[in-house]
């Protein structure tokens, strides 16, 4: 076990965990930030996506020891009132069905739009391709990302 002080959603949080513990489990089990979901456990589905220094990362395979002084943002920290442009567009386009993948979808879209504020449909499709939606709301997801880019 080792002690880590992490910058999570703008707050310093200290945990005592094994160095190889995936960030996902530190967030969910130790810090009780359960918005980030477990999907596949091998960084393939994107459900567990968080931002590490603004970059979308799969937290299920990212060890807590690799975080260092980086700023980690979870879905809970993306905006205080659910008013991030991507969250607004998600509601506008009625994207959520079961909701399971939504945090990963939103975090992926937010990081993508930060780096590419005026994407083409092809770029949106490529950026969002790695996040699997069990309900297949891909048409709404693409429309919401497009709308968020305009917000």
N, C-alpha and C positions, 0 to 999 in steps of 0.2 A: 504494500500500500504506500501511496505517496500523496502528499497534499498539493493541490493545485488551486491557485487563485485565478479564476477565469473572468473575462469581461463578457458578460452575457446580457444582451439587450441594454447596454449602457450601465450595468451594475456589476460591481465586483462580487463574485460568489466563490466561496471556498469549498472544495470537496476533498475527501480523502478516499481515493480509489486506486485500483491497479493502473499502472501506466498504459497498458494496452486496452483498457476499457474503451469501447467505441463512444464517441461523443454523444450519439443518440441515447445511450443508456444513462449517461451522466445527466443529460437534460431531462429525460423522462423519470428515471428512478430516484436520482439524488436531488435534483432541483425542482421536480414536480412540474416541469414545463411539458405538458403532454400534447401540445398542438402538433409537434413533430411526430410523425407516425413511423412505425416499423412496417416495412413491406416485405422485402426479399432477403435482407441481411447481407447481400453481396454487391451493393451499389449499382444494381441494374434497373430498378424500377423508378427511382427518383422520389418516392414518397417521403423519404427522410431528409430532403434537401433543406439546408440552412445556409446562411451567408457567413463566410469567414473572411473578414476584411473586405466585404462587399462582393465576394466571389461565391457563386453557388457551389456548394460542396455536399456530397452524400455523407451524412453523419453516421451511417450504420457501419462504415468501415474506417472512419477517420479516428485514430486513437486520441484520447484526451491529452496524451503527452505531446502531441503534435500541435496543439493549439497555441501554447506559449502565451505571448502578450496580444495575440490577435483578438479583434473584436468579433464576437459571434452574435449574429442576429437570428432569432427564431421567428416563427409566424407571430408569436405573442408580442415581439418587439418591432415588427415591421411598421406599425403605426399605433398610436394610443387609442384611437377611436374607430379603427377599421376604415379609415378614409384615405389610405394609400390609393393612388390612381388604379393600380391593378385590382385592389379589393373593390373599388367602386365599379369598375368595368365588369368584374365577376358577378356582382349583384345585378347590374344593368342587363347582362346577357344571360342571366339565370343559369350559370354554369353548373353549380353543384347539383349532383344527384345524390349519391350515397354520402359524398363528402370526404371519403377516406383519403383520396390523393390530393385534395385541394390545397393543403399547406405546401406540399411539394411543388404543385403546379404554380401557385402564386409566388413562391420564393424563387423559382426558376425564372418565371416571367419578369419579376421585378429586377433581378440581376441582369437579365438579358436586355431589358429596356433601358437600364442605366447606361449600359455600354453601347446600345444601338437604339437611340430614341426615335428613329424613323425607319423601321424595318419594312422590307418587302414581305409579301405573303410567303414566299419561299424561305426567307430567313426566319420568319416566325415558325414555320413548320419544322425547320431544321433544329432550331433552338429548343422547341418544346417536345421534339421527338423522343427524347430519353425518359420522359415521365409518363408512366403507364396509368391510364384511367380505366378502371374496371367497368365503368358504365359507358365508356366510349363517347364521351361528350366532346370529342375533338373539334367538331365544327364550332361549338360554342366557345371552346377554349381559344381557338384561333381568332374568332371574332372579338372576344374580350381582350386579347393581347393587342389586337389592332386598335381597338377603341381606347385602351389604356395609353397607347403611344400618343394619341391625340390629346389626352388629358394632361 
